[in-house]
Amino acid sequence: MDCCVVVEAAVPVYDVETTDEAVRIAISKTGEMLNPDLNYVEISMGHRESPSGEELSPAFIAADEALVALELEMTVFNVEREEHARRIARKEIGKRLEHIPLKVLSVEVIPDEETETGVEADGSGEEGDGGAE
């Protein structure tokens, strides 16, 4: 089975003044650390909430330094269990993002293509009947 794994990373950024600047620099910095080995990992802003449920900025700035929450999405192929996919994603991303805390947010099983292929085969038979008329 194949799984889509989303990992949260806390990326430190220095000499920044705004949260937008911090997020842009964190995404760029993370992309440089992952490329070229993991250029298929999608990087996006993380989502944070206060205990009361209020949405917060993905970056926290203090004294011109920021800690930015990013989400890294990666597809892991040919695993037996979701836990196996978690470990592979953490290991592969963690090797490149040394000294950056990581937390697995979600693991989603990707449906097999075999099921979709069976549907396509049925559709092909119908198209052949339509062509004969």
Number of C-alpha atoms within 10 A of each C-alpha: 14 18 24 18 24 23 21 22 24 20 23 20 21 15 12 17 14 14 17 13 14 26 26 14 18 26 20 12 15 17 17 14 17 19 12 9 11 15 13 12 19 13 22 16 19 19 14 15 11 8 7 6 8 8 11 12 15 20 27 18 18 11 9 13 17 25 20 25 24 24 23 23 21 23 18 20 13 10 14 11 12 19 10 13 25 22 12 16 24 19 13 14 21 16 12 16 20 10 11 12 12 21 13 17 13 14 20 13 15 13 11 10 9 9 9 10 11 11 11 12 11 10 11 12 10 11 11 10 9 9 7 6 5
